């Protein structure tokens, strides 16, 4: 007896749609059962970003504090013209680095959203919570211990 090698695309589409529906159901059921863990994971991501921004800010302020003769320039050309500030000579490089930092934050948030909506089991939830909590802890340590300032001091000297 010869087997037919025809592919029934309608049946495959039906199976894929059923799998997607089942995965969505599993995700919402898990989210309903573990609301507090999902909220804790959301809080970790928010803290990660806030502590990272705070670490950047405090590092820059500590650099300014250790060298008070440093002059502060304006990077934004429109703000420098409106307020009469002096334009930074490397304005575009600084502006581009700021734009890359914002893109990095956007990628972190998008990746977190993708990960969060693809959690279907309790094990996946615990692993995701542990990883995100670890990154938040590292960012918190960086913020409170001025770790970025010490790294910058080692790399570029004091």
N, C-alpha and C positions, 0 to 999 in steps of 0.2 A: 504494500500500500504506500502510495506516494503522498508525502505531506506537502501542504500548500505553504509557500513562504510569503504569502501576502500579509501585509501588515494592516491591521484594522485600526486606522487612525482615529476613528470616532471612539473606539473603546479606550485607546491610549489617552485621548483627551478627557474622557470620562474619569479614568483612573487618576490622572493628574489633578483634575478639579476636586475629586473626592479626597485625595491626599492633602491638598491645600486647605480644604475645609476642615479636615481632621486636625491638621497642625494648628490652625487658627483656634479651633475649639480647645485643644490641649493647652495652648498658650494662655487663653483667657481663663481657663479653669485653674491653671497654676497661678496666674496673677490674682485670681480671686482668693485662693487659699493662702498665698504668701504676700499679702499686700504690704506688710511692714518691711519685709526684706527688699521688695522692689523700691519702696520709698527710701530705704536706707541706701540702696545703690544709687538712686537719683541724687540723694544728698551728697554722697561721696563724689560724684561727678561735678556737682556744683562747687563743693569745697576744693576739689582739685584745680579747677579753673581759677577760683578766687585766690587761693594760696599761690598759684603760679604768677598771677598778675601782681599780687602783693610782694612776692619775692623779687620780681623784676623791679618794682617801684622802690623797695627798700634797698636793693643793691645799688641802684642809681643814686639814691639819696646818700648812702654811705660813701660812695665814691666822691660825691660832691662835698660831703662833710670832711673827708680826709684831705681833700685838696680844695680849700675854700677860694683859691685864686681862680678857679675854673669859671669861665664866663658861660652863661646859659644863652643859647641861641634859639630862635624859632625855626622849626622845620617847615611848617605850613606856610606857603608863600602868601596866601590870602590873609591869614592872621597877622603875618609880619607887616603887610602893607596897611591893614586896618588899624593896628595898635601901635605902629611905629617901632616894632622890634627889629633887631638886626637878624638878617637871614643867615642860616648856617651854611658854610661853604660846601658841605657834602649833603645837602638837603635831600636829593633824590635817593641816595643810598640809604639814608635813615628812614625815609618814607617807605621805600621798598621793603626794608627789613620789618618795619611795622606792619605792612600789608601781609607779608609772609607769616608773621606771628598771628594775625587775625585769621588767615586761611588755616593755620595749624589748629587754632581753637575751633574753627568751623568743622574741620575734619574730625577732631576729637568728638564733637557733639554728634555729627552724622554717624560716625562709627559706633558710638554708644547707642544711638537710636536703632541702628541695624542689629547690633548684638542684643539689645533689650527685647526686640520683637521677634528674635529667633531663639528664645529660650523656651524649651518644651518640657524639660525634666527638672527635678529638684537638684540633681547633681550639676547640671549646667548652671542653674541659678547660684549654687554655692561656689562653683569655680569662678563665675563672672563676678560675684560679690567679692570674693577673695582677691582677685586680680585688680579690680577697680579700687578696692579698699587699700591694697598695697601701694598703688600709684598715688592715691590721695595721701597716704601716710608719708611717702617720699616727698611729695610736694609740701606737706605740712612741715616736715623736718627742714626742708630747704627754706621755707619762710621764716621759721622761728630761730634757726641757727645761722642764718646768713651764709649758707653753704655756697651759693652762687657767687657771693662776694669773695669768699676764700679761693674758689676755683679761678675767678678772674684775677685775683692777686697773684696766684701761682703762675698763671699763663702769661699775663702781661707785666708782671712785676709790680712793686709797690710805689 
